[in-house]
């Protein structure tokens, strides 16, 4: 991820930043770094809402729900719905 971030610094373009953040959120979820993952997913959905990116927001919500389910807490299961 660090290499991708370094490469993206030379090309400041919002979709690139968003894609990197999405990848970091998914990686954090896979590594069970829940707080990092959940904060990233929340930030991404806010960004999508701000720019009216409906498809991306829907896809991110699916990934966010999957992370919540993976965490396995009862409150998270209800939130994932």
C-alpha positions, 0 to 999 in steps of 0.5 A, spaced: 500 500 500 505 504 501 508 503 494 501 505 491 500 511 495 507 514 493 506 512 486 499 516 487 502 522 490 505 524 483 498 524 480 493 527 485 486 525 482 480 524 487 478 517 484 485 515 485 485 517 492 478 514 493 480 507 490 486 507 495 482 508 501 477 503 499 483 498 498 486 500 505 479 499 508 478 492 505 486 490 507 484 493 514 478 488 514 482 482 512 487 484 517 482 484 522 484 492 524 477 493 525 477 500 527 481 502 521 477 499 516 470 501 519 473 509 519 475 508 512 468 505 510 465 511 513 469 516 510 468 513 503 461 512 504 461 520 506 465 521 500 460 518 495 454 521 498 458 528 497 459 527 489 453 523 488 457 516 486 451 511 487 454 505 484 461 506 488 457 507 495 453 501 494 459 497 492 462 500 499 456 499 503 456 491 501 464 491 503 462 495 509 457 490 511 461 484 510 467 487 514 461 488 520 459 481 519 466 478 519 467 482 526 462 477 528 459 482 534 451 482 534 451 489 534 455 489 528 450 484 525 444 488 526 448 494 523 450 490 517 443 489 515 
